[in-house]
Amino acid sequence: MAKIVFGMNVSLDGYVDHDRFAPDDALFRHWIDHVQGLTGSVYGRRMYEIMRYWDDDHPDWTPDLRDFAAAWRRLPKWVVSRSLKSVGPNATLIAGDAAAAVRRLKEELPGEISVSGPQLAGSVTGLIDAYRLYLHPVILGSGKPFFAGPRPPLRLVASERIGGDAIRMTYVPA
């Protein structure tokens, strides 16, 4: 049975925004290792469209960016969307019930499956086994909140500094 995990970089005031702050080199390397170890990832349409950036090579990429792209391309992906008609390489479109699809993946696959995107995570809250908040010393003041749906009671089970400024806090449902 797979473990379902939701983790993202988050500001001190609880927002996620890949354009307004980014991981340092050490944290980015951590994300590469994380993606390499996943069984797969479930995306909502918006997050999947952002991540499609990694499908195409860019000449100015560093070796770490190339490593992340390679890991992401190998990763099986399931994309929950009612508006998309097709998805890219190594991805499967899920046009129906997100919770049913995640439940099925959880029951059928081993390892760890990430849920990517706050809205999708909010729609499958009862199925998430761990929340990983990568807290950055940035205040955004507005944007997409990390918890975009129900806020489950949580219990802190681990914390560690990764890179220069980020702290990963791991919570499980209480």
Protein Blocks (a to p, Z undefined) as FASTA:
>chain_A
ZZddddddddfkopacfkloccdfklmmmmmmmmmmpgbdcddfklmmmmmmmmpccfkb
cfklmmmmmmmmmpccddddfkbmbdcehiacdfbdfklmmmmmmmmpgcjdddedjklm
mmmmmmpmbdcddddfbdehiacdfblcdcdddddfbdcdehjkbccdddddZZ
